[in-house]
């Protein structure tokens, strides 16, 4: 017992794939698989304009599957599905599987914003089945049985649907007893289903009746987990640092929490051990708390109510944190129990969505077998996601890279060589002089723009050359003239032919203009999107690209956060305006209503001053013609 620190051991089975784990904003949903060894880790992150699913082999640290779609994923669940042979490819392995009979293939169920559920197969690397037409609102959560025959889903409308996964059809649908259901959890014996919103409801899947209800969280519940014997159920809520333990046995009516497991910050993930009654919880600060026996309390004979409440809460028996050599905390993304070291170890994931790190950590002392109260691991953070500076290749590159030394340079002068003098002196004018020569006299407009120098917009054929000149010379006016082109085909052709050394300067200039004047977003986003999509391969090799684009990501998030509020405000204003119009017109008669619908003043906007002058001349001509006609009529008929 006591605090124990471990230093990195190169002989351990730790797989290092990244170590800059201070930024986890790219991960939307992540989860280890539900096996006892935690072989795979899946995460969903934001790509350019879509969601991206990446699946890692935990033991090797490599990416097994990479799938992206325009669908927005709202849930992720591990499971198995029967491979009937129709899903298999026409290969020798597929023929052998088909010959030996049906087998189970590992899948990931992805809930979508449109109310459908996609089943992604790891062996096929693609979506193999789609469950749809039962929900019309976004999917909140989905669980399935071990043999892949049945599944249960819940959407934002709080309707629970039972699925026949093999046939892809809906079996049953019923309304949850509470609103805003956020989580589903299936017991290990597959006879009970827990649904959680602000309260937890335990359903009997044989009779579809309620067994128990648990209340105790002030905010919506987002995590549930059953014990290995299904006699205990743990739950954690949003912005809550407590993990409540409930009695989930159907043989009694106890609906009070047995104990509350406490941590110093909010809990984001919980897990139950596969064999022991041990519980782990991951906090927002990236610290893992472990309780060896979650259901045990120190209640005894207590007469004071305050002491009784304290006895029902239990602090973590062990806390695991990871720091760098400079004592900077490295947050842990997720964790799960594994069977290593006699089920006294956990698998953790840390890092970012680009390349997370995985490591097996034992929370007991190897000699005494007692749980260690405080474990602090020291790891070396890597600031470069794409090139590991601590690797052998980076060290070799650093040793072979030679700095420029001016002392060994020999400067050659004009005396060393005989220079042939030119017979004719050529003095070619500069680009500025040529532009001044092409400038026409604009004396009528000189008074308005004598202090403002306008740069002509380059043609589409010379746009790439002028853009390079503007970026190389850092000419703001010339760059602004190039950005006046908004046609997609012209922008694409220009960006394709742009040298790679000018991509980052162009991108930074565009982002700066986007932040300074958000009203120009439709014009500037054409250039920004084209640069990102056309040169994605090169941009992925830029080490500090995330830091350079961080302000751009923040600006986009701020604009997107305001958009739903503006839509809601517009809808309310439309309703108010319609009510005002109805009430104002209801008190008028037919004649007043017709007069109210006729515009009192009509303003016709002219396209140019020439058209306005033409209209004035035409009106004068009409007046002259009318006066001539009147004079002629008077002369004929005095």
C-alpha positions in Angstrom: 0.0 0.0 0.0 1.1 3.6 -0.5 2.4 5.6 -3.4 4.4 3.8 -6.0 6.0 5.3 -9.2 7.1 3.3 -12.2 9.6 4.3 -14.8 9.4 3.2 -18.4 10.6 -0.4 -18.9 11.6 -1.2 -22.5 11.0 -4.9 -21.9 7.3 -4.6 -21.1 4.5 -5.2 -23.6 3.7 -1.5 -23.9 2.8 -0.4 -27.4 3.8 3.3 -28.0 2.0 4.9 -30.9 1.9 8.5 -29.7 2.5 10.4 -26.6 1.1 13.9 -27.1 -2.2 13.2 -25.3 -2.9 16.7 -24.1 -5.3 17.3 -26.9 -8.3 14.9 -27.1 -10.8 17.3 -28.8 -10.7 15.3 -32.1 -12.5 12.2 -30.6 -16.3 12.1 -30.7 -16.9 8.5 -29.4 -14.4 5.8 -28.4 -14.7 2.4 -26.9 -12.7 -0.8 -26.3 -14.3 -4.1 -27.5 -16.0 -6.1 -24.8 -13.6 -9.1 -24.9 -11.6 -10.0 -21.8 -8.3 -9.0 -23.6 -9.5 -5.7 -25.1 -8.0 -6.6 -28.5 -9.5 -3.7 -30.4 -10.2 0.0 -29.9 -12.6 2.0 -32.0 -13.0 5.8 -32.2 -15.0 8.2 -34.3 -13.5 11.5 -35.1 -14.2 14.5 -37.3 -12.7 14.5 -40.8 -13.0 17.4 -43.3 -16.7 17.1 -44.0 -17.6 13.8 -42.6 -17.2 11.4 -39.6 -14.4 8.9 -39.6 -14.3 5.5 -38.0 -10.8 4.1 -37.1 -10.2 0.7 -35.5 -6.9 -0.1 -33.9 -5.2 -3.4 -32.9 -4.4 -2.7 -29.3 -1.5 -5.1 -28.9 0.3 -4.0 -32.1 -0.8 -0.4 -32.1 -1.6 -0.4 -35.8 -4.8 0.7 -37.7 -6.8 -2.2 -38.9 -9.8 -0.4 -40.5 -10.4 3.1 -41.6 -13.9 4.0 -42.8 -15.5 7.4 -43.5 -19.0 8.4 -44.4 -21.1 11.6 -44.8 -23.4 10.2 -42.2 -23.1 11.7 -38.7 -22.6 8.9 -36.1 -24.3 9.3 -32.7 -23.5 5.9 -31.1 -20.9 3.1 -31.3 -21.4 -0.5 -30.0 -19.3 -3.6 -30.3 -20.9 -7.0 -31.1 -21.1 -10.1 -33.3 -23.2 -11.1 -36.3 -23.8 -14.3 -38.0 -21.9 -14.5 -41.3 -24.2 -16.6 -43.5 -21.9 -16.6 -46.6 -23.8 -13.9 -48.4 -21.6 -11.3 -46.9 -18.4 -13.1 -47.7 -16.2 -12.2 -50.7 -15.5 -14.7 -53.4 -12.2 -15.9 -52.0 -10.7 -19.2 -50.9 -11.2 -18.3 -47.2 -14.8 -17.3 -47.8 -15.4 -20.7 -49.5 -13.9 -22.5 -46.5 -16.1 -20.6 -44.1 -19.1 -21.2 -46.2 -18.3 -24.9 -46.3 -17.8 -25.3 -42.5 -21.1 -23.5 -41.8 -22.1 -20.2 -40.4 -19.7 -18.3 -38.1 -19.7 -15.1 -36.1 -18.0 -12.0 -37.4 -17.1 -9.1 -35.3 -19.0 -5.9 -36.1 -19.5 -2.4 -34.9 -23.1 -1.0 -34.8 -23.1 2.7 -35.7 -26.2 4.8 -34.9 -26.8 7.7 -37.2 -28.4 11.1 -37.2 -31.1 10.0 -39.7 -32.4 7.2 -37.4 -30.7 4.3 -39.1 -28.2 1.7 -37.7 -25.2 0.6 -39.8 -23.5 -2.7 -39.1 -19.8 -2.4 -40.0 -17.8 -5.6 -40.3 -14.1 -5.7 -39.4 -13.4 -8.6 -41.7 -15.1 -7.1 -44.7 -14.1 -3.5 -44.0 -17.5 -2.2 -45.1 -21.1 -1.8 -44.0 -22.8 -5.2 -44.3 -26.3 -4.4 -43.1 -28.6 -1.5 -42.4 -31.4 -1.3 -39.9 -33.8 1.4 -40.8 -37.5 2.6 -41.1 -38.2 2.2 -37.4 -36.8 5.5 -36.0 -37.3 8.9 -37.4 -35.1 10.7 -34.9 -31.4 10.3 -34.2 -30.2 7.1 -32.6 -29.1 7.5 -29.0 -27.8 4.0 -28.2 -27.9 0.4 -29.5 -27.1 -3.0 -27.8 -27.2 -6.5 -29.1 -27.1 -10.1 -28.0 -23.9 -12.1 -28.1 -25.0 -14.4 -30.9 -26.0 -11.4 -33.1 -29.6 -12.5 -33.4 -31.4 -9.7 -31.6 -30.7 -6.0 -31.0 -32.3 -3.2 -29.1 -32.2 0.5 -30.1 -33.5 3.7 -28.6 -33.8 7.1 -30.3 -34.4 10.7 -29.2 -38.2 10.0 -29.2 -37.6 7.5 -26.3 -39.1 4.6 -28.3 -37.3 1.2 -27.8 -37.2 -1.1 -30.8 -36.3 -4.8 -30.8 -34.6 -5.9 -34.0 -34.2 -9.2 -35.8 -30.7 -8.5 -37.0 -30.5 -11.5 -39.4 -33.6 -10.4 -41.3 -33.1 -6.7 -40.7 -36.7 -6.3 -39.5 -38.4 -4.7 -36.5 -39.9 -7.2 -34.0 -41.4 -5.0 -31.3 -41.6 -1.4 -30.3 -42.6 0.1 -27.0 -42.4 3.5 -25.3 -39.9 4.0 -22.5 -41.4 5.1 -19.2 -39.1 8.2 -19.0 -38.1 10.9 -21.4 -34.7 11.6 -22.8 -33.3 8.1 -22.6 -29.6 8.4 -23.1 -28.2 4.9 -22.5 -29.1 1.2 -22.9 -27.4 -1.8 -21.3 -28.0 -5.5 -21.7 -27.3 -7.9 -18.9 -24.8 -10.7 -19.4 -27.6 -13.4 -19.2 -29.5 -11.3 -21.8 -32.7 -11.4 -19.7 -32.7 -7.8 -18.5 -32.4 -4.5 -20.2 -31.5 -1.2 -18.4 -32.7 2.1 -19.9 -31.4 5.3 -18.4 -32.4 9.0 -18.6 -32.6 10.9 -15.4 -33.8 7.6 -13.8 -32.9 4.0 -14.5 -35.5 1.4 -15.5 -34.8 -2.3 -15.4 -36.9 -4.3 -17.9 -37.7 -8.0 -18.1 -37.1 -9.0 -21.7 -39.3 -12.1 -21.3 -42.5 -10.3 -20.2 -41.4 -6.7 -21.3 -42.5 -5.5 -17.8 -40.6 -3.2 -15.4 -38.7 -4.9 -12.7 -37.2 -1.9 -10.8 -36.6 1.8 -11.0 -33.6 3.6 -9.6 -33.4 7.3 -8.9 -30.4 9.2 -7.6 -28.8 11.3 -10.4 -29.6 15.0 -10.9 -28.4 15.1 -14.5 -28.9 12.7 -17.4 -27.2 9.3 -17.1 -24.7 8.5 -19.8 -22.8 5.3 -18.6 -24.1 1.9 -17.4 -22.4 -1.4 -16.7 -23.5 -4.7 -15.2 -21.4 -6.9 -13.0 -20.3 -10.3 -14.2 -23.1 -12.0 -12.1 -25.7 -9.3 -13.1 -26.4 -8.7 -9.4 -25.0 -5.1 -9.5 -25.4 -2.2 -11.8 -23.3 1.0 -11.8 -24.2 4.3 -13.4 -22.6 7.7 -14.0 -24.2 10.9 -15.2 -23.2 14.1 -17.1 -21.2 16.6 -15.0 -21.3 14.2 -12.0 -18.3 12.9 -10.0 -20.3 10.1 -8.3 -20.7 6.5 -9.6 -23.8 4.9 -8.0 -24.0 1.2 -7.3 -27.5 -0.4 -7.5 -28.9 -3.8 -6.6 -30.1 -5.2 -10.0 -31.3 -8.6 -8.7 -34.9 -9.3 -9.7 -35.6 -11.4 -6.5 -35.9 -8.3 -4.4 -37.4 -4.8 -4.6 -34.5 -2.8 -3.3 -34.3 0.4 -5.3 -31.8 2.3 -3.2 -28.2 2.7 -4.1 -25.9 0.5 -2.2 -23.0 2.9 -2.2 -21.7 5.9 -4.2 -18.1 5.8 -5.5 -16.6 9.3 -5.5 -13.8 11.0 -7.5 -12.4 14.5 -7.5 -13.7 15.4 -11.0 -16.5 14.4 -13.4 -16.7 10.8 -14.6 -16.7 10.2 -18.4 -16.5 6.3 -18.5 -17.1 3.3 -16.2 -16.4 -0.4 -16.5 -17.0 -3.6 -14.4 -14.4 -6.3 -14.1 -15.1 -9.6 -16.0 -14.4 -11.8 -12.9 -14.0 -9.6 -9.8 -16.5 -7.1 -8.3 -14.0 -4.4 -9.2 -15.0 -1.1 -10.9 -13.0 1.5 -12.7 -13.9 5.1 -13.7 -12.2 7.6 -16.0 -12.5 11.3 -15.2 -12.3 14.4 -17.3 -8.8 15.1 -15.9 -7.6 11.8 -17.4 -7.2 10.0 -14.1 -8.5 6.4 -13.6 -10.0 5.4 -10.2 -10.3 1.7 -9.2 -12.4 0.2 -6.5 -11.5 -3.4 -5.6 -15.0 -4.2 -4.2 -17.6 -1.8 -5.3 -20.5 -3.1 -3.2 -18.7 -3.2 0.2 -19.4 -0.3 2.7 -18.3 0.5 6.1 -21.8 1.1 7.5 -21.9 -1.0 10.6 -23.9 0.4 13.5 -24.1 4.1 12.9 -26.6 6.3 14.7 -25.7 9.7 13.1 -27.3 10.5 9.8 -24.3 12.6 8.6 -21.9 9.7 9.4 -24.3 7.3 7.6 -24.2 9.4 4.5 -20.4 9.5 4.6 -20.3 5.7 5.1 -22.3 5.2 1.9 -19.7 7.0 -0.2 -16.4 5.3 -1.0 -13.3 6.8 -2.4 -11.1 5.0 -4.9 -8.8 2.3 -3.6 -6.3 3.1 -6.4 -5.7 6.1 -8.7 -3.7 5.9 -11.9 -2.3 8.9 -13.5 0.3 9.5 -16.3 2.7 12.4 -16.4 5.6 13.5 -18.6 9.2 14.1 -17.5 8.2 17.7 -16.7 5.4 16.5 -14.4 2.8 17.6 -17.0 -0.4 15.4 -16.8 -1.1 13.2 -19.8 -4.9 12.5 -19.9 -6.2 9.0 -20.3 -9.0 8.7 -22.9 -10.5 5.3 -22.0 -9.8 2.2 -19.9 -11.1 -1.4 -19.6 -10.4 -4.4 -17.4 -8.3 -7.2 -18.9 -7.4 -10.7 -17.7 -3.6 -10.0 -17.6 -2.1 -10.5 -14.1 -5.0 -12.6 -12.9 -7.6 -9.9 -13.8 -5.7 -7.3 -11.8 -4.8 -5.2 -14.7 -6.4 -2.6 -17.0 -5.9 -1.5 -20.5 -5.7 2.3 -21.1 -5.8 4.4 -24.2 -4.2 7.8 -24.2 -3.2 10.3 -26.9 -5.2 11.8 -29.7 -7.5 10.6 -32.5 -4.6 10.5 -34.9 -2.5 7.9 -33.2 -3.5 6.8 -29.6 -1.3 4.9 -27.3 -2.2 1.7 -25.5 -0.8 0.2 -22.4 -1.5 -2.6 -19.8 -1.2 -1.4 -16.2 -1.3 -3.6 -13.1 -2.8 -2.0 -10.1 -1.6 -4.5 -7.5 1.8 -5.1 -6.0 3.6 -8.1 -7.6 5.1 -9.2 -4.3 2.3 -8.7 -1.7 -0.7 -8.8 -4.1 -2.2 -5.8 -2.4 -3.7 -3.0 -4.3 -1.5 0.1 -4.9 -3.3 3.3 -3.7 -1.5 5.7 -6.0 0.2 4.8 -9.3 2.0 7.4 -11.3 3.6 6.5 -14.6 6.1 8.6 -16.4 6.0 8.7 -20.1 7.7 10.7 -22.8 5.3 12.9 -24.8 5.8 13.2 -28.5 4.9 16.5 -29.9 4.9 15.4 -33.6 2.0 13.1 -34.5 3.4 12.1 -37.9 7.1 11.6 -37.1 8.2 10.1 -33.8 11.3 12.1 -32.8 12.2 9.5 -30.2 12.4 6.7 -32.8 15.5 5.4 -34.4 14.7 7.0 -37.8 14.4 10.4 -36.3 17.6 10.1 -34.4 19.4 9.0 -37.5 18.0 11.9 -39.4 19.1 14.3 -36.6 22.7 12.9 -36.6 23.1 13.1 -40.4 21.6 16.5 -40.7 24.4 19.1 -40.9 24.0 22.7 -40.2 25.2 25.4 -42.6 28.7 26.6 -41.7 29.7 29.9 -43.4 33.3 29.6 -42.4 33.9 26.8 -44.9 32.5 28.8 -47.8 34.7 30.2 -50.5 33.4 33.4 -52.0 34.3 33.9 -55.7 34.7 37.5 -56.9 34.8 39.2 -60.3 38.6 39.1 -60.3 38.6 35.3 -60.5 36.9 35.1 -63.9 36.9 37.4 -66.9 33.4 38.7 -67.4 32.2 39.6 -70.9 30.8 43.1 -70.9 27.5 43.4 -72.8 27.6 45.5 -75.9 24.0 46.7 -75.6 22.5 47.9 -72.3 19.1 46.3 -71.7 16.9 48.0 -69.2 13.6 46.1 -68.9 10.8 47.9 -67.0 9.5 46.4 -63.8 6.0 45.0 -63.5 4.9 48.1 -61.5 6.1 50.3 -64.4 4.2 48.2 -66.9 1.0 48.4 -64.9 1.4 52.2 -64.6 1.8 52.4 -68.4 -1.4 50.4 -68.9 -3.3 52.7 -66.5 -5.9 54.7 -68.4 -6.9 58.3 -67.6 -10.0 58.3 -65.4 -10.4 62.1 -64.9 -14.2 61.9 -64.1 -13.5 59.5 -61.3 -10.2 61.1 -60.2 -11.8 63.1 -57.4 -13.4 60.0 -55.8 -10.4 57.6 -56.0 -7.2 59.7 -56.3 -5.9 58.2 -53.1 -7.0 54.6 -53.7 -4.8 52.5 -56.0 -6.7 49.6 -57.6 -5.0 46.5 -58.8 -6.6 44.9 -61.9 -8.0 41.4 -61.4 -5.8 38.9 -63.2 -7.1 36.6 -65.9 -7.9 33.0 -65.2 -4.9 31.8 -67.4 -2.4 33.9 -65.4 -4.0 33.5 -62.0 -1.6 30.9 -60.8 1.5 32.9 -61.7 0.1 36.1 -60.2 -0.9 34.3 -57.0 2.6 32.9 -56.6 4.0 36.5 -57.0 1.6 37.9 -54.5 2.5 35.2 -51.9 6.2 35.5 -52.5 6.3 39.3 -52.3 3.6 39.4 -49.5 1.6 41.8 -51.6 -1.8 42.2 -49.9 -3.4 44.1 -52.7 -2.3 41.7 -55.4 -3.5 38.7 -53.3 -6.9 40.4 -52.8 -7.2 40.8 -56.6 -6.5 37.1 -57.0 -9.1 36.2 -54.5 -11.8 38.0 -56.5 -12.1 34.8 -58.6 -14.9 32.7 -57.1 -15.7 30.1 -59.8 -15.0 26.6 -58.6 -13.3 25.3 -61.7 -10.9 28.3 -61.9 -10.0 28.0 -58.2 -9.4 24.2 -58.5 -7.2 24.6 -61.6 -5.2 27.3 -59.9 -4.7 25.4 -56.6 -3.7 22.2 -58.4 -0.8 24.0 -60.1 0.2 25.9 -57.0 3.7 24.9 -55.6 3.5 23.1 -52.2 5.8 25.7 -50.5 3.0 28.3 -51.0 0.1 26.3 -49.6 0.6 27.1 -46.0 1.1 30.8 -46.5 -2.0 30.9 -48.7 -4.0 29.0 -46.1 -2.9 31.3 -43.3 -3.8 34.4 -45.3 -7.2 32.9 -46.1 -7.9 32.0 -42.5 -6.8 35.5 -41.3 -9.2 37.1 -43.8 -12.0 34.7 -42.7 -11.6 35.7 -39.1 -11.3 39.4 -39.8 -14.4 39.6 -42.0 -16.8 36.7 -41.4 -19.2 38.2 -44.0 -16.8 37.0 -46.7 -17.1 33.4 -45.6 -18.9 32.1 -48.8 -16.1 33.5 -51.0 -13.2 32.5 -48.9 -14.5 29.0 -48.1 -14.3 28.2 -51.8 -10.5 28.7 -51.7 -10.0 27.1 -48.2 -12.0 24.0 -49.0 -10.2 23.5 -52.4 -6.8 23.8 -50.7 -7.7 21.3 -48.0 -9.2 18.7 -50.4 -6.7 19.0 -53.2 -3.5 18.9 -51.1 -4.6 16.7 -48.2 -1.7 14.3 -48.7 0.9 17.1 -48.3 -0.9 18.8 -45.5 -0.9 15.6 -43.5 2.9 15.7 -43.5 3.1 19.2 -42.0 4.1 18.7 -38.3 2.3 21.7 -36.7 -0.7 21.8 -39.0 -3.2 21.3 -36.1 -1.8 24.3 -34.3 -2.0 26.4 -37.4 -5.6 25.4 -38.1 -6.8 25.6 -34.5 -8.1 29.2 -34.8 -10.0 28.2 -38.0 -11.6 25.2 -36.2 -12.6 27.4 -33.3 -14.1 30.0 -35.7 -16.1 27.3 -37.5 -17.4 25.8 -34.2 -18.5 29.3 -33.0 -20.4 29.9 -36.2 -22.0 26.5 -36.2 -23.1 26.9 -32.6 -24.9 30.1 -33.4 -26.7 28.7 -36.5 -29.4 26.6 -34.6 -30.2 29.6 -32.4 -30.6 31.8 -35.4 -32.9 29.3 -37.0 -35.0 29.1 -33.9 -35.1 32.9 -33.6 -36.2 33.2 -37.3 -39.0 30.7 -36.8 -40.3 32.6 -33.7 -40.1 35.9 -35.5 -42.0 34.5 -38.5 -44.7 33.3 -36.2 -44.9 36.7 -34.4 -45.0 38.5 -37.8 -47.7 36.3 -39.1 -49.8 36.9 -36.0 -49.3 40.7 -36.3 -50.4 40.6 -40.0 -53.5 38.6 -39.2 -54.6 40.8 -36.4 -53.9 44.0 -38.4 -55.9 42.8 -41.4 -58.7 41.3 -39.4 -60.0 44.8 -38.5 -60.1 46.2 -42.0 -62.9 46.0 -44.6 -62.4 44.8 -48.2 -61.6 48.2 -49.6 -59.0 49.1 -46.8 -57.5 45.6 -47.2 -56.9 46.2 -50.9 -55.4 49.6 -50.2 -53.1 48.1 -47.5 -51.8 45.5 -49.9 -50.8 48.1 -52.5 -47.3 49.5 -52.0 -47.2 53.2 -51.2 -43.7 53.8 -52.4 -41.8 51.8 -55.1 -38.1 52.1 -55.5 -36.5 50.8 -58.7 -32.8 50.3 -58.3 -30.7 51.2 -61.3 -27.8 49.0 -62.4 -25.6 52.0 -63.3 -25.6 55.8 -63.7 -25.8 55.4 -67.4 -29.2 53.7 -67.1 -30.4 56.5 -64.8 -29.4 59.2 -67.3 -31.1 57.2 -70.1 -34.3 57.1 -68.1 -34.1 60.9 -67.5 -33.5 61.6 -71.2 -36.4 59.3 -72.1 -38.8 61.2 -69.8 -37.7 64.5 -71.2 -38.2 63.2 -74.7 -41.7 62.1 -73.8 -42.6 65.6 -72.4 -41.3 67.3 -75.5 -43.4 65.0 -77.7 -46.5 65.7 -75.7 -46.0 69.5 -75.9 -45.5 69.2 -79.7 -48.7 67.3 -80.1 -50.6 69.9 -78.0 -49.3 72.8 -80.0 -50.1 71.0 -83.3 -53.6 70.3 -82.2 -54.2 74.0 -81.2 -52.9 75.2 -84.6 -55.3 72.9 -86.5 -58.3 73.6 -84.3 -58.0 77.2 -82.9 
